[in-house]
Amino acid sequence: MLKSLMVAKAKEDLEQEMVEKEEQKAKYLEEKAPPIQTLGMSLEQLQTLCEELHAKIDVVDEECYDIEAKVLHNTREIKDLNIKVLDLRGKFKRPSLRRVRVSADAILCSLLGSKHKVSMDLRANLKSVKKEDTEKEKTVEVSDWRKNVEAMSGMEGRKKMFDAAKGPNQ
């Protein structure tokens, strides 16, 4: 129902626009081309009037032909330029980028210039960790947990824990 009402309204608007365009066209023609009074003109006057009208028609046709020629010329230029752009896009393919390894010294040299002598040996500044120390700590920490559970079970184990916690403070 709503859709049919919208279509009907659109149809009425379209008809109204067409009527308005016809009115505007008639008004424009009345202003630019007033009706010709041929009553009471002699044959020679009619012939000169026709010659004038034909001359005006020729001028308008020439202008129309010139404009069409300019439009065709411009469209050809646009097509040619589009083809050139597409050709240029196809010719210059972007190379695939490769990963380049650059040291920190080389980066600093390129940023600061060759006059500045700055050395950044990052590996020398790192802390060294001895592998032997870490292995010993791991072995000390790992023990048989079953022995510890059996020793701490019952009231005696809790008393040992209580005494151990109390002992260093005294």
Secondary structure, 3 states (H helix, E strand, C coil): CHHHHHHHHHHHHHHHHHHHHHHHHHHHHHHHCCCCCCCCCCHHHHHHHHHHHHHHHHHHHHHHHHHHHHHHHHHHHHHHHHHHHHHHHHHCCCCCCCCCCCCHHHHHHHHHCCCCCCCCCHHHHCCCCCHHHHHHHHHHHCCCHHHHHHHHCHHHHHHHHHHHHHCCCC
